Amino acid sequence: MKKFCLITMLVMLSVLMLAACASAGTPPAPQETPDVGNVNTPPPVEPDPPPAEPNPPIDLSTITVLYNRIDWRDNMEDTSIIRSVDELSDFYEDLKLLNDNELDDDLAWRFTDGNYNDDFFANNFLVMITVSETSGSNRHALSSISEDNNELTINIDREVPDIGTADMAGWLIIIELSNNYTVTKADVIFTDVPVS
């Protein structure tokens, strides 16, 4: 009986060994995933293109800038884009009201009989900037203009002397630009620059 048990054990051991060897070389069967319906994989997301380089600043030698002192009023900061004689006339009437119906002769001439006529507006437009200053000694100088996405960015240096007067001053800054720029908005940035 010992022989019989020993032979049975050897046979069983051999069968187990053969079964183990056969399964070791076979990759496992893939697991089935449940059917979840018709799932569409979204297309890969394309990265956003890099932002476009801003346009170079406008050459200041190609434009005219006029600085006109006007009567001071509180909260008179404003920027207007003028493209026609009619728009200029409306602006002029508002400006006269702001200045008690008195304007410098040269400024009045430019608005009424001067070069701001239909011929001018056929090729040009105006940017009108009104600003109030806490001292009549402060002056202004256009430092740069750039155009991007139909918007002007105008940088103006506010020249502030070490010792200034205590009077208030209003200023009208007129910038003449070519109609090559189809702008609809203008942002003005003033930077204080100390002067001796």
PyMOL commands that place a pseudoatom at each C-alpha (Angstrom):
pseudoatom trace, name=CA, resn=MET, resi=1, chain=A, elem=C, hetatm=0, pos=[0.000, 0.000, 0.000]
pseudoatom trace, name=CA, resn=LYS, resi=2, chain=A, elem=C, hetatm=0, pos=[2.892, 2.275, 0.598]
pseudoatom trace, name=CA, resn=LYS, resi=3, chain=A, elem=C, hetatm=0, pos=[3.912, 1.806, -2.982]
pseudoatom trace, name=CA, resn=PHE, resi=4, chain=A, elem=C, hetatm=0, pos=[0.473, 2.670, -4.201]
pseudoatom trace, name=CA, resn=CYS, resi=5, chain=A, elem=C, hetatm=0, pos=[0.346, 5.895, -2.131]
pseudoatom trace, name=CA, resn=LEU, resi=6, chain=A, elem=C, hetatm=0, pos=[3.813, 6.861, -3.224]
pseudoatom trace, name=CA, resn=ILE, resi=7, chain=A, elem=C, hetatm=0, pos=[3.017, 6.348, -6.906]
pseudoatom trace, name=CA, resn=THR, resi=8, chain=A, elem=C, hetatm=0, pos=[-0.256, 8.275, -6.583]
pseudoatom trace, name=CA, resn=MET, resi=9, chain=A, elem=C, hetatm=0, pos=[1.516, 11.135, -4.906]
pseudoatom trace, name=CA, resn=LEU, resi=10, chain=A, elem=C, hetatm=0, pos=[4.199, 11.234, -7.606]
pseudoatom trace, name=CA, resn=VAL, resi=11, chain=A, elem=C, hetatm=0, pos=[1.591, 11.214, -10.367]
pseudoatom trace, name=CA, resn=MET, resi=12, chain=A, elem=C, hetatm=0, pos=[-0.348, 14.027, -8.710]
pseudoatom trace, name=CA, resn=LEU, resi=13, chain=A, elem=C, hetatm=0, pos=[2.828, 16.016, -8.193]
pseudoatom trace, name=CA, resn=SER, resi=14, chain=A, elem=C, hetatm=0, pos=[3.775, 15.564, -11.845]
pseudoatom trace, name=CA, resn=VAL, resi=15, chain=A, elem=C, hetatm=0, pos=[0.327, 16.662, -12.996]
pseudoatom trace, name=CA, resn=LEU, resi=16, chain=A, elem=C, hetatm=0, pos=[0.508, 19.744, -10.795]
pseudoatom trace, name=CA, resn=MET, resi=17, chain=A, elem=C, hetatm=0, pos=[3.978, 20.598, -12.079]
pseudoatom trace, name=CA, resn=LEU, resi=18, chain=A, elem=C, hetatm=0, pos=[2.889, 20.249, -15.684]
pseudoatom trace, name=CA, resn=ALA, resi=19, chain=A, elem=C, hetatm=0, pos=[-0.164, 22.389, -15.069]
pseudoatom trace, name=CA, resn=ALA, resi=20, chain=A, elem=C, hetatm=0, pos=[1.966, 25.079, -13.403]
pseudoatom trace, name=CA, resn=CYS, resi=21, chain=A, elem=C, hetatm=0, pos=[4.477, 25.090, -16.274]
pseudoatom trace, name=CA, resn=ALA, resi=22, chain=A, elem=C, hetatm=0, pos=[1.762, 25.320, -18.905]
pseudoatom trace, name=CA, resn=SER, resi=23, chain=A, elem=C, hetatm=0, pos=[0.046, 28.319, -17.279]
pseudoatom trace, name=CA, resn=ALA, resi=24, chain=A, elem=C, hetatm=0, pos=[3.314, 30.220, -16.684]
pseudoatom trace, name=CA, resn=GLY, resi=25, chain=A, elem=C, hetatm=0, pos=[3.954, 30.691, -20.418]
pseudoatom trace, name=CA, resn=THR, resi=26, chain=A, elem=C, hetatm=0, pos=[0.413, 31.805, -21.282]
pseudoatom trace, name=CA, resn=PRO, resi=27, chain=A, elem=C, hetatm=0, pos=[-0.502, 35.494, -20.853]
pseudoatom trace, name=CA, resn=PRO, resi=28, chain=A, elem=C, hetatm=0, pos=[-3.573, 36.123, -18.744]
pseudoatom trace, name=CA, resn=ALA, resi=29, chain=A, elem=C, hetatm=0, pos=[-6.830, 36.441, -20.592]
pseudoatom trace, name=CA, resn=PRO, resi=30, chain=A, elem=C, hetatm=0, pos=[-7.978, 40.079, -20.992]
pseudoatom trace, name=CA, resn=GLN, resi=31, chain=A, elem=C, hetatm=0, pos=[-10.653, 41.174, -18.634]
pseudoatom trace, name=CA, resn=GLU, resi=32, chain=A, elem=C, hetatm=0, pos=[-13.865, 42.096, -20.223]
pseudoatom trace, name=CA, resn=THR, resi=33, chain=A, elem=C, hetatm=0, pos=[-15.137, 45.646, -19.696]
pseudoatom trace, name=CA, resn=PRO, resi=34, chain=A, elem=C, hetatm=0, pos=[-18.829, 46.164, -19.381]
pseudoatom trace, name=CA, resn=ASP, resi=35, chain=A, elem=C, hetatm=0, pos=[-20.537, 47.790, -22.350]
pseudoatom trace, name=CA, resn=VAL, resi=36, chain=A, elem=C, hetatm=0, pos=[-20.956, 51.457, -21.393]
pseudoatom trace, name=CA, resn=GLY, resi=37, chain=A, elem=C, hetatm=0, pos=[-22.607, 52.618, -24.568]
pseudoatom trace, name=CA, resn=ASN, resi=38, chain=A, elem=C, hetatm=0, pos=[-21.288, 54.641, -27.466]
pseudoatom trace, name=CA, resn=VAL, resi=39, chain=A, elem=C, hetatm=0, pos=[-18.490, 56.736, -25.942]
pseudoatom trace, name=CA, resn=ASN, resi=40, chain=A, elem=C, hetatm=0, pos=[-16.737, 59.209, -28.216]
pseudoatom trace, name=CA, resn=THR, resi=41, chain=A, elem=C, hetatm=0, pos=[-13.211, 60.173, -27.326]
pseudoatom trace, name=CA, resn=PRO, resi=42, chain=A, elem=C, hetatm=0, pos=[-12.762, 63.962, -27.716]
pseudoatom trace, name=CA, resn=PRO, resi=43, chain=A, elem=C, hetatm=0, pos=[-10.128, 65.057, -30.206]
pseudoatom trace, name=CA, resn=PRO, resi=44, chain=A, elem=C, hetatm=0, pos=[-6.831, 66.197, -28.727]
pseudoatom trace, name=CA, resn=VAL, resi=45, chain=A, elem=C, hetatm=0, pos=[-6.816, 69.836, -27.647]
pseudoatom trace, name=CA, resn=GLU, resi=46, chain=A, elem=C, hetatm=0, pos=[-4.580, 72.033, -29.757]
pseudoatom trace, name=CA, resn=PRO, resi=47, chain=A, elem=C, hetatm=0, pos=[-2.477, 74.488, -27.738]
pseudoatom trace, name=CA, resn=ASP, resi=48, chain=A, elem=C, hetatm=0, pos=[-3.326, 78.172, -28.117]
pseudoatom trace, name=CA, resn=PRO, resi=49, chain=A, elem=C, hetatm=0, pos=[-1.078, 79.997, -30.552]
pseudoatom trace, name=CA, resn=PRO, resi=50, chain=A, elem=C, hetatm=0, pos=[1.384, 82.368, -28.923]
pseudoatom trace, name=CA, resn=PRO, resi=51, chain=A, elem=C, hetatm=0, pos=[0.073, 85.937, -28.575]
pseudoatom trace, name=CA, resn=ALA, resi=52, chain=A, elem=C, hetatm=0, pos=[0.838, 88.205, -31.489]
pseudoatom trace, name=CA, resn=GLU, resi=53, chain=A, elem=C, hetatm=0, pos=[3.583, 90.735, -31.037]
pseudoatom trace, name=CA, resn=PRO, resi=54, chain=A, elem=C, hetatm=0, pos=[2.163, 94.223, -30.438]
pseudoatom trace, name=CA, resn=ASN, resi=55, chain=A, elem=C, hetatm=0, pos=[2.522, 96.740, -33.208]
pseudoatom trace, name=CA, resn=PRO, resi=56, chain=A, elem=C, hetatm=0, pos=[5.584, 98.967, -32.946]
pseudoatom trace, name=CA, resn=PRO, resi=57, chain=A, elem=C, hetatm=0, pos=[5.032, 102.457, -31.528]
pseudoatom trace, name=CA, resn=ILE, resi=58, chain=A, elem=C, hetatm=0, pos=[3.858, 105.100, -33.972]
pseudoatom trace, name=CA, resn=ASP, resi=59, chain=A, elem=C, hetatm=0, pos=[6.695, 107.319, -35.173]
pseudoatom trace, name=CA, resn=LEU, resi=60, chain=A, elem=C, hetatm=0, pos=[6.178, 110.579, -33.260]
pseudoatom trace, name=CA, resn=SER, resi=61, chain=A, elem=C, hetatm=0, pos=[7.856, 112.592, -36.021]
pseudoatom trace, name=CA, resn=THR, resi=62, chain=A, elem=C, hetatm=0, pos=[4.894, 111.788, -38.306]
pseudoatom trace, name=CA, resn=ILE, resi=63, chain=A, elem=C, hetatm=0, pos=[2.221, 113.362, -36.103]
pseudoatom trace, name=CA, resn=THR, resi=64, chain=A, elem=C, hetatm=0, pos=[1.339, 116.798, -34.763]
pseudoatom trace, name=CA, resn=VAL, resi=65, chain=A, elem=C, hetatm=0, pos=[0.631, 117.387, -31.073]
pseudoatom trace, name=CA, resn=LEU, resi=66, chain=A, elem=C, hetatm=0, pos=[-0.767, 120.652, -29.699]
pseudoatom trace, name=CA, resn=TYR, resi=67, chain=A, elem=C, hetatm=0, pos=[-0.819, 121.552, -25.993]
pseudoatom trace, name=CA, resn=ASN, resi=68, chain=A, elem=C, hetatm=0, pos=[-3.430, 124.191, -25.113]
pseudoatom trace, name=CA, resn=ARG, resi=69, chain=A, elem=C, hetatm=0, pos=[-4.088, 125.619, -21.659]
pseudoatom trace, name=CA, resn=ILE, resi=70, chain=A, elem=C, hetatm=0, pos=[-7.796, 125.987, -20.938]
pseudoatom trace, name=CA, resn=ASP, resi=71, chain=A, elem=C, hetatm=0, pos=[-9.887, 126.835, -17.873]
pseudoatom trace, name=CA, resn=TRP, resi=72, chain=A, elem=C, hetatm=0, pos=[-9.657, 124.310, -15.076]
pseudoatom trace, name=CA, resn=ARG, resi=73, chain=A, elem=C, hetatm=0, pos=[-12.687, 122.347, -13.982]
pseudoatom trace, name=CA, resn=ASP, resi=74, chain=A, elem=C, hetatm=0, pos=[-12.809, 119.485, -11.519]
pseudoatom trace, name=CA, resn=ASN, resi=75, chain=A, elem=C, hetatm=0, pos=[-13.041, 115.995, -13.090]
pseudoatom trace, name=CA, resn=MET, resi=76, chain=A, elem=C, hetatm=0, pos=[-12.452, 117.193, -16.618]
pseudoatom trace, name=CA, resn=GLU, resi=77, chain=A, elem=C, hetatm=0, pos=[-10.336, 114.184, -17.619]
pseudoatom trace, name=CA, resn=ASP, resi=78, chain=A, elem=C, hetatm=0, pos=[-11.648, 112.842, -20.891]
pseudoatom trace, name=CA, resn=THR, resi=79, chain=A, elem=C, hetatm=0, pos=[-10.427, 111.417, -24.188]
pseudoatom trace, name=CA, resn=SER, resi=80, chain=A, elem=C, hetatm=0, pos=[-12.390, 111.781, -27.430]
pseudoatom trace, name=CA, resn=ILE, resi=81, chain=A, elem=C, hetatm=0, pos=[-11.765, 110.505, -30.937]
pseudoatom trace, name=CA, resn=ILE, resi=82, chain=A, elem=C, hetatm=0, pos=[-12.979, 113.028, -33.526]
pseudoatom trace, name=CA, resn=ARG, resi=83, chain=A, elem=C, hetatm=0, pos=[-13.464, 111.874, -37.139]
pseudoatom trace, name=CA, resn=SER, resi=84, chain=A, elem=C, hetatm=0, pos=[-15.632, 114.585, -38.715]
pseudoatom trace, name=CA, resn=VAL, resi=85, chain=A, elem=C, hetatm=0, pos=[-16.400, 118.296, -38.738]
pseudoatom trace, name=CA, resn=ASP, resi=86, chain=A, elem=C, hetatm=0, pos=[-19.747, 117.574, -37.039]
pseudoatom trace, name=CA, resn=GLU, resi=87, chain=A, elem=C, hetatm=0, pos=[-18.080, 115.675, -34.182]
pseudoatom trace, name=CA, resn=LEU, resi=88, chain=A, elem=C, hetatm=0, pos=[-15.542, 118.492, -33.869]
pseudoatom trace, name=CA, resn=SER, resi=89, chain=A, elem=C, hetatm=0, pos=[-18.337, 121.078, -33.739]
pseudoatom trace, name=CA, resn=ASP, resi=90, chain=A, elem=C, hetatm=0, pos=[-20.046, 119.193, -30.896]
pseudoatom trace, name=CA, resn=PHE, resi=91, chain=A, elem=C, hetatm=0, pos=[-16.749, 118.896, -29.029]
pseudoatom trace, name=CA, resn=TYR, resi=92, chain=A, elem=C, hetatm=0, pos=[-16.037, 122.603, -29.572]
pseudoatom trace, name=CA, resn=GLU, resi=93, chain=A, elem=C, hetatm=0, pos=[-19.426, 123.645, -28.185]
pseudoatom trace, name=CA, resn=ASP, resi=94, chain=A, elem=C, hetatm=0, pos=[-18.885, 121.493, -25.077]
pseudoatom trace, name=CA, resn=LEU, resi=95, chain=A, elem=C, hetatm=0, pos=[-15.393, 122.936, -24.670]
pseudoatom trace, name=CA, resn=LYS, resi=96, chain=A, elem=C, hetatm=0, pos=[-16.687, 126.503, -24.955]
pseudoatom trace, name=CA, resn=LEU, resi=97, chain=A, elem=C, hetatm=0, pos=[-19.211, 125.797, -22.196]
pseudoatom trace, name=CA, resn=LEU, resi=98, chain=A, elem=C, hetatm=0, pos=[-16.393, 124.416, -20.086]
pseudoatom trace, name=CA, resn=ASN, resi=99, chain=A, elem=C, hetatm=0, pos=[-14.406, 127.618, -20.691]
pseudoatom trace, name=CA, resn=ASP, resi=100, chain=A, elem=C, hetatm=0, pos=[-17.162, 130.215, -20.175]
pseudoatom trace, name=CA, resn=ASN, resi=101, chain=A, elem=C, hetatm=0, pos=[-17.457, 130.675, -23.964]
pseudoatom trace, name=CA, resn=GLU, resi=102, chain=A, elem=C, hetatm=0, pos=[-13.870, 131.913, -24.254]
pseudoatom trace, name=CA, resn=LEU, resi=103, chain=A, elem=C, hetatm=0, pos=[-11.054, 130.085, -25.996]
pseudoatom trace, name=CA, resn=ASP, resi=104, chain=A, elem=C, hetatm=0, pos=[-7.598, 131.121, -27.075]
pseudoatom trace, name=CA, resn=ASP, resi=105, chain=A, elem=C, hetatm=0, pos=[-7.800, 132.768, -30.537]
pseudoatom trace, name=CA, resn=ASP, resi=106, chain=A, elem=C, hetatm=0, pos=[-5.482, 130.220, -32.140]
pseudoatom trace, name=CA, resn=LEU, resi=107, chain=A, elem=C, hetatm=0, pos=[-7.457, 127.329, -30.652]
pseudoatom trace, name=CA, resn=ALA, resi=108, chain=A, elem=C, hetatm=0, pos=[-10.799, 128.860, -31.690]
pseudoatom trace, name=CA, resn=TRP, resi=109, chain=A, elem=C, hetatm=0, pos=[-9.446, 129.361, -35.219]
pseudoatom trace, name=CA, resn=ARG, resi=110, chain=A, elem=C, hetatm=0, pos=[-8.399, 125.712, -35.477]
pseudoatom trace, name=CA, resn=PHE, resi=111, chain=A, elem=C, hetatm=0, pos=[-11.886, 124.596, -34.493]
pseudoatom trace, name=CA, resn=THR, resi=112, chain=A, elem=C, hetatm=0, pos=[-13.850, 126.968, -36.705]
pseudoatom trace, name=CA, resn=ASP, resi=113, chain=A, elem=C, hetatm=0, pos=[-11.981, 128.426, -39.687]
pseudoatom trace, name=CA, resn=GLY, resi=114, chain=A, elem=C, hetatm=0, pos=[-8.693, 126.555, -39.524]
pseudoatom trace, name=CA, resn=ASN, resi=115, chain=A, elem=C, hetatm=0, pos=[-7.333, 123.360, -40.904]
pseudoatom trace, name=CA, resn=TYR, resi=116, chain=A, elem=C, hetatm=0, pos=[-9.820, 121.021, -39.162]
pseudoatom trace, name=CA, resn=ASN, resi=117, chain=A, elem=C, hetatm=0, pos=[-12.204, 120.877, -42.106]
pseudoatom trace, name=CA, resn=ASP, resi=118, chain=A, elem=C, hetatm=0, pos=[-13.614, 118.183, -44.401]
pseudoatom trace, name=CA, resn=ASP, resi=119, chain=A, elem=C, hetatm=0, pos=[-10.313, 117.982, -46.320]
pseudoatom trace, name=CA, resn=PHE, resi=120, chain=A, elem=C, hetatm=0, pos=[-8.443, 117.341, -43.068]
pseudoatom trace, name=CA, resn=PHE, resi=121, chain=A, elem=C, hetatm=0, pos=[-10.858, 114.635, -41.908]
pseudoatom trace, name=CA, resn=ALA, resi=122, chain=A, elem=C, hetatm=0, pos=[-10.713, 112.881, -45.300]
pseudoatom trace, name=CA, resn=ASN, resi=123, chain=A, elem=C, hetatm=0, pos=[-7.217, 111.681, -44.354]
pseudoatom trace, name=CA, resn=ASN, resi=124, chain=A, elem=C, hetatm=0, pos=[-6.890, 112.285, -40.606]
pseudoatom trace, name=CA, resn=PHE, resi=125, chain=A, elem=C, hetatm=0, pos=[-8.597, 112.167, -37.256]
pseudoatom trace, name=CA, resn=LEU, resi=126, chain=A, elem=C, hetatm=0, pos=[-8.054, 113.842, -33.889]
pseudoatom trace, name=CA, resn=VAL, resi=127, chain=A, elem=C, hetatm=0, pos=[-7.568, 112.539, -30.391]
pseudoatom trace, name=CA, resn=MET, resi=128, chain=A, elem=C, hetatm=0, pos=[-8.671, 115.174, -27.875]
pseudoatom trace, name=CA, resn=ILE, resi=129, chain=A, elem=C, hetatm=0, pos=[-7.421, 114.764, -24.311]
pseudoatom trace, name=CA, resn=THR, resi=130, chain=A, elem=C, hetatm=0, pos=[-8.634, 117.085, -21.566]
pseudoatom trace, name=CA, resn=VAL, resi=131, chain=A, elem=C, hetatm=0, pos=[-6.876, 116.929, -18.225]
pseudoatom trace, name=CA, resn=SER, resi=132, chain=A, elem=C, hetatm=0, pos=[-6.847, 118.981, -15.034]
pseudoatom trace, name=CA, resn=GLU, resi=133, chain=A, elem=C, hetatm=0, pos=[-3.619, 119.732, -13.187]
pseudoatom trace, name=CA, resn=THR, resi=134, chain=A, elem=C, hetatm=0, pos=[-3.114, 120.724, -9.577]
pseudoatom trace, name=CA, resn=SER, resi=135, chain=A, elem=C, hetatm=0, pos=[-0.435, 123.211, -10.646]
pseudoatom trace, name=CA, resn=GLY, resi=136, chain=A, elem=C, hetatm=0, pos=[-0.280, 125.562, -13.594]
pseudoatom trace, name=CA, resn=SER, resi=137, chain=A, elem=C, hetatm=0, pos=[3.467, 124.847, -13.743]
pseudoatom trace, name=CA, resn=ASN, resi=138, chain=A, elem=C, hetatm=0, pos=[2.952, 121.246, -14.880]
pseudoatom trace, name=CA, resn=ARG, resi=139, chain=A, elem=C, hetatm=0, pos=[3.536, 120.647, -18.573]
pseudoatom trace, name=CA, resn=HIS, resi=140, chain=A, elem=C, hetatm=0, pos=[3.061, 117.645, -20.864]
pseudoatom trace, name=CA, resn=ALA, resi=141, chain=A, elem=C, hetatm=0, pos=[5.095, 115.826, -23.480]
pseudoatom trace, name=CA, resn=LEU, resi=142, chain=A, elem=C, hetatm=0, pos=[3.913, 112.950, -25.627]
pseudoatom trace, name=CA, resn=SER, resi=143, chain=A, elem=C, hetatm=0, pos=[6.340, 110.063, -25.059]
pseudoatom trace, name=CA, resn=SER, resi=144, chain=A, elem=C, hetatm=0, pos=[4.789, 107.303, -27.198]
pseudoatom trace, name=CA, resn=ILE, resi=145, chain=A, elem=C, hetatm=0, pos=[1.695, 106.088, -29.018]
pseudoatom trace, name=CA, resn=SER, resi=146, chain=A, elem=C, hetatm=0, pos=[1.018, 102.517, -30.050]
pseudoatom trace, name=CA, resn=GLU, resi=147, chain=A, elem=C, hetatm=0, pos=[-1.936, 100.897, -31.783]
pseudoatom trace, name=CA, resn=ASP, resi=148, chain=A, elem=C, hetatm=0, pos=[-3.116, 97.348, -31.235]
pseudoatom trace, name=CA, resn=ASN, resi=149, chain=A, elem=C, hetatm=0, pos=[-6.488, 95.742, -31.984]
pseudoatom trace, name=CA, resn=ASN, resi=150, chain=A, elem=C, hetatm=0, pos=[-8.094, 99.086, -32.932]
pseudoatom trace, name=CA, resn=GLU, resi=151, chain=A, elem=C, hetatm=0, pos=[-7.032, 100.656, -29.648]
pseudoatom trace, name=CA, resn=LEU, resi=152, chain=A, elem=C, hetatm=0, pos=[-4.506, 103.422, -29.059]
pseudoatom trace, name=CA, resn=THR, resi=153, chain=A, elem=C, hetatm=0, pos=[-2.292, 103.512, -26.007]
pseudoatom trace, name=CA, resn=ILE, resi=154, chain=A, elem=C, hetatm=0, pos=[-1.027, 107.061, -25.483]
pseudoatom trace, name=CA, resn=ASN, resi=155, chain=A, elem=C, hetatm=0, pos=[1.793, 107.673, -23.009]
pseudoatom trace, name=CA, resn=ILE, resi=156, chain=A, elem=C, hetatm=0, pos=[2.234, 111.262, -21.864]
pseudoatom trace, name=CA, resn=ASP, resi=157, chain=A, elem=C, hetatm=0, pos=[4.928, 112.523, -19.524]
pseudoatom trace, name=CA, resn=ARG, resi=158, chain=A, elem=C, hetatm=0, pos=[3.603, 114.978, -16.950]
pseudoatom trace, name=CA, resn=GLU, resi=159, chain=A, elem=C, hetatm=0, pos=[6.558, 117.295, -16.337]
pseudoatom trace, name=CA, resn=VAL, resi=160, chain=A, elem=C, hetatm=0, pos=[6.352, 118.318, -12.679]
pseudoatom trace, name=CA, resn=PRO, resi=161, chain=A, elem=C, hetatm=0, pos=[8.827, 121.038, -11.526]
pseudoatom trace, name=CA, resn=ASP, resi=162, chain=A, elem=C, hetatm=0, pos=[10.479, 120.927, -8.107]
pseudoatom trace, name=CA, resn=ILE, resi=163, chain=A, elem=C, hetatm=0, pos=[8.681, 124.147, -7.213]
pseudoatom trace, name=CA, resn=GLY, resi=164, chain=A, elem=C, hetatm=0, pos=[5.326, 124.803, -8.835]
pseudoatom trace, name=CA, resn=THR, resi=165, chain=A, elem=C, hetatm=0, pos=[2.538, 127.333, -8.622]
pseudoatom trace, name=CA, resn=ALA, resi=166, chain=A, elem=C, hetatm=0, pos=[-0.546, 126.758, -6.504]
pseudoatom trace, name=CA, resn=ASP, resi=167, chain=A, elem=C, hetatm=0, pos=[-3.048, 127.500, -9.268]
pseudoatom trace, name=CA, resn=MET, resi=168, chain=A, elem=C, hetatm=0, pos=[-5.094, 124.846, -11.003]
pseudoatom trace, name=CA, resn=ALA, resi=169, chain=A, elem=C, hetatm=0, pos=[-4.821, 124.418, -14.757]
pseudoatom trace, name=CA, resn=GLY, resi=170, chain=A, elem=C, hetatm=0, pos=[-6.806, 122.670, -17.448]
pseudoatom trace, name=CA, resn=TRP, resi=171, chain=A, elem=C, hetatm=0, pos=[-5.177, 121.365, -20.599]
pseudoatom trace, name=CA, resn=LEU, resi=172, chain=A, elem=C, hetatm=0, pos=[-6.451, 120.285, -23.990]
pseudoatom trace, name=CA, resn=ILE, resi=173, chain=A, elem=C, hetatm=0, pos=[-3.975, 118.061, -25.790]
pseudoatom trace, name=CA, resn=ILE, resi=174, chain=A, elem=C, hetatm=0, pos=[-4.752, 117.591, -29.486]
pseudoatom trace, name=CA, resn=ILE, resi=175, chain=A, elem=C, hetatm=0, pos=[-3.113, 114.746, -31.399]
pseudoatom trace, name=CA, resn=GLU, resi=176, chain=A, elem=C, hetatm=0, pos=[-3.485, 114.641, -35.183]
pseudoatom trace, name=CA, resn=LEU, resi=177, chain=A, elem=C, hetatm=0, pos=[-3.248, 111.123, -36.628]
pseudoatom trace, name=CA, resn=SER, resi=178, chain=A, elem=C, hetatm=0, pos=[-3.603, 109.526, -40.040]
pseudoatom trace, name=CA, resn=ASN, resi=179, chain=A, elem=C, hetatm=0, pos=[-6.739, 107.567, -40.921]
pseudoatom trace, name=CA, resn=ASN, resi=180, chain=A, elem=C, hetatm=0, pos=[-4.399, 104.594, -41.488]
pseudoatom trace, name=CA, resn=TYR, resi=181, chain=A, elem=C, hetatm=0, pos=[-5.218, 103.769, -37.873]
pseudoatom trace, name=CA, resn=THR, resi=182, chain=A, elem=C, hetatm=0, pos=[-8.798, 102.517, -37.546]
pseudoatom trace, name=CA, resn=VAL, resi=183, chain=A, elem=C, hetatm=0, pos=[-9.015, 102.955, -33.798]
pseudoatom trace, name=CA, resn=THR, resi=184, chain=A, elem=C, hetatm=0, pos=[-12.209, 102.973, -31.776]
pseudoatom trace, name=CA, resn=LYS, resi=185, chain=A, elem=C, hetatm=0, pos=[-10.727, 103.602, -28.342]
pseudoatom trace, name=CA, resn=ALA, resi=186, chain=A, elem=C, hetatm=0, pos=[-7.801, 105.452, -26.778]
pseudoatom trace, name=CA, resn=ASP, resi=187, chain=A, elem=C, hetatm=0, pos=[-6.272, 104.873, -23.357]
pseudoatom trace, name=CA, resn=VAL, resi=188, chain=A, elem=C, hetatm=0, pos=[-4.073, 107.633, -21.951]
pseudoatom trace, name=CA, resn=ILE, resi=189, chain=A, elem=C, hetatm=0, pos=[-1.379, 106.936, -19.378]
pseudoatom trace, name=CA, resn=PHE, resi=190, chain=A, elem=C, hetatm=0, pos=[0.225, 109.890, -17.586]
pseudoatom trace, name=CA, resn=THR, resi=191, chain=A, elem=C, hetatm=0, pos=[3.646, 109.419, -15.970]
pseudoatom trace, name=CA, resn=ASP, resi=192, chain=A, elem=C, hetatm=0, pos=[5.014, 112.049, -13.571]
pseudoatom trace, name=CA, resn=VAL, resi=193, chain=A, elem=C, hetatm=0, pos=[8.509, 113.145, -14.549]
pseudoatom trace, name=CA, resn=PRO, resi=194, chain=A, elem=C, hetatm=0, pos=[10.305, 115.488, -12.114]
pseudoatom trace, name=CA, resn=VAL, resi=195, chain=A, elem=C, hetatm=0, pos=[12.057, 118.452, -13.773]
pseudoatom trace, name=CA, resn=SER, resi=196, chain=A, elem=C, hetatm=0, pos=[14.402, 120.977, -12.179]
for i in range(1, 196): cmd.bond("trace and resi %d" % i, "trace and resi %d" % (i + 1))
show_as sticks, trace
zoom trace
